[in-house]
């Protein structure tokens, strides 16, 4: 059985994925590989969560690459689902 996520986790995932989606879609519009951008979003993540957030970021990169017509909102929703499903125990 899946663990329930807390409101703070949902907010954290929502904020992260909205920022990441905006960054990724902007990079795509500018024809820049988002993997080459300095990712301040991950650098500012709470200690110990960088691996979790990097996994979410990578999932979003792959989703955007596989379906370049995704909107920022659609990409954020995919990232949010992944963030919630892949969160570490206790979050």
C-alpha positions in Angstrom: 0.0 0.0 0.0 1.3 3.4 -0.9 2.1 5.9 1.8 0.0 9.1 2.0 1.8 12.2 1.2 1.7 15.2 3.5 0.5 18.6 2.5 4.1 20.0 2.8 5.4 17.2 0.4 2.6 18.0 -2.1 3.5 21.7 -1.9 7.2 21.0 -2.3 6.6 18.8 -5.3 4.2 21.2 -6.9 6.6 24.2 -6.5 9.6 22.2 -7.8 7.8 20.8 -10.8 6.2 24.1 -11.8 9.7 25.7 -11.8 11.3 22.8 -13.6 8.6 22.7 -16.3 9.0 26.5 -16.9 12.7 26.1 -17.2 12.5 23.1 -19.5 9.8 24.6 -21.8 11.7 27.9 -22.0 14.9 26.0 -23.0 13.0 24.1 -25.6 11.5 27.3 -27.1 15.0 28.8 -27.2 16.3 25.6 -28.8 18.7 25.0 -25.9 19.2 21.6 -24.3 17.8 22.1 -20.8 20.4 19.6 -19.4 23.1 22.3 -20.1 21.5 24.9 -18.0 22.8 25.7 -14.5 20.0 24.3 -12.4 19.7 26.7 -9.4 16.4 24.9 -8.5 18.2 21.8 -7.6 21.1 23.6 -6.0 18.7 25.3 -3.6 16.9 22.0 -2.7 16.9 21.0 1.0 19.9 18.9 1.9 19.4 15.2 1.3 16.7 15.7 -1.2 18.9 16.4 -4.2 18.9 12.8 -5.4 15.1 12.6 -5.2 14.7 16.0 -7.1 17.3 15.0 -9.7 15.3 11.9 -10.4 12.2 14.1 -10.9 14.1 16.4 -13.1 15.4 13.6 -15.2 11.9 12.2 -15.6 10.7 15.6 -16.8 13.7 15.9 -19.2 12.8 12.5 -20.7 9.1 13.3 -20.9 9.8 16.7 -22.6 12.2 15.0 -25.0 9.7 12.2 -25.9 6.8 14.6 -26.3 8.1 18.1 -27.2 4.6 19.4 -27.7 3.8 19.1 -23.9 2.8 22.4 -22.4 4.6 23.6 -19.2 1.4 22.7 -17.2 1.3 19.2 -18.7 5.0 18.7 -18.0 4.6 20.0 -14.4 1.7 17.6 -13.8 3.8 14.6 -15.0 6.6 15.7 -12.9 4.4 16.2 -9.9 3.0 12.7 -10.2 6.5 11.3 -10.4 7.7 13.4 -7.4 4.9 12.1 -5.2 5.3 8.5 -6.3 9.1 8.4 -6.0 9.4 10.4 -2.7 11.6 9.0 0.0 10.0 7.2 2.9 8.8 9.7 5.5 7.9 12.4 3.0 
